[in-house]
Amino acid sequence: MSKKVLLLTAALLGVNASVLPALAANPITLNFNAHWLSEQRRPTITRIIDLWNQRNPNVQVRYTGVPFDQIITKTMAGVAAGNAPDVAVLELHTTRQRAARNQLVNLSTLGADSIADRFFPNLWATGSYDGKQYALPFVTDTRMLFYNKAAFKEAGLDPNKPPKSWDDLWNYAAKLDKKDGARWTRIGFYPNFGDFGYEGWVNNAGDTLWDKNYETPRINNATALKVLNWYKKWTDKYGASNIAAFKAGFGGGAQDEFMSGKVAMVVKNGNYLTTLARSAPDLQYGFVQVPTESGAPSATSSWGGGFNIEIPRGTDHPKEAYAFAKFLATEGAKIWAAEQNDLPAYKSAQTANKNPQFLKLVSNLSHTYIGLGSILVPSYGTQVDKAVDDVMRGRSPKEALDEAQQAVEKLVSDAKR
């Protein structure tokens, strides 16, 4: 077959030029792993893969869904054993750790640097290590305060005036709280419900638990201590045992803390909107920026996670794997944004969804912090969580954070040996 015919065929099929060598050879199959197994997510990723496969008959993609809590471990075990997938979608905060361990293909050698300006810089940075690019960012998210409008009206609060500050949260919660004798039937707000987490509130207060290079731990810094004392204030209000008993009554789906009406205000990932639409279509709710201590939003009012597209080391088809990764990160991201309400890292994909709720999430990205995580001690969160739990059980916040600081410092020291 002539080169002219090959180029024409590629143009008709919409094939990325990097796949052209494969078109002239035998067909290949790329193994692609991600954690999307649910009825909500699976149809969209299937649609994206089908579109690729229709366009690229000689480079077919075979999808395997792996549970979220297993995919990183299984993928890295595959790298060690020489049978990792060709492409994987993995949590973005830990990409740099895998790059530092030589577990990923350097995408800069495949041309990734040339498309950097098509993505939001803070998300592109999550896949960068030592001046090279090891991942293409796919989606991120942002956390918002969801509040029950019906509960607001019942408590005499204006549902069009949601809380803006930490003091507002405290004062609103006092009006939203309900008890039946000694038993809480509704809690207005508790900072450790939802999925914002203690470290999220430290970010919200304008600080982090690490230095800017994520090399030196600052677990017991003044802001972190202030936030943990704030946590203690809420726990003392409701009682640690009461909080534990109340939380034990949360269920899945429509029986979660917010949809069941048990908690009137909660900070959740913005993609909670999809869950609300499916499981609680009649619920009267609003969602706004996460309140800050001062009441004014900042660049770290919220935080975001998300996922990167990586090529594990050892693939036999790096060029083809990169072509699919690029397709997923760009054209695929448009489909994903339109159907899943997740926020795409690809700038152009944000225009694929005109839903006002989605656009509201997009507008919150300027107030969303995306941390890179510690390469040396990726498990530092265990020590931080222990400190929070200890304080909830009555320990001094300063003592708990000082102990966590010492423990993480030791982990860093051990990792450097």
PyMOL commands that set and color helices and strands:
alter all, ss='L'
color gray80, all
select helices_A, chain A and resi 3-13+17-23+42-55+68-81+92-100+107-110+112-118+121-127+149-154+166-176+197-204+222-238+240-248+253-255+272-279+318-329+331-340+347-352+356-367+380-392+397-416
alter helices_A, ss='H'
color red, helices_A
select strands_A, chain A and resi 28-34+59-65+87-91+128-129+132-133+136-140+143-148+178-180+183-186+265-269+285-288+302-303+306-310+343-344+368-369
alter strands_A, ss='S'
color yellow, strands_A
deselect
rebuild
show_as cartoon
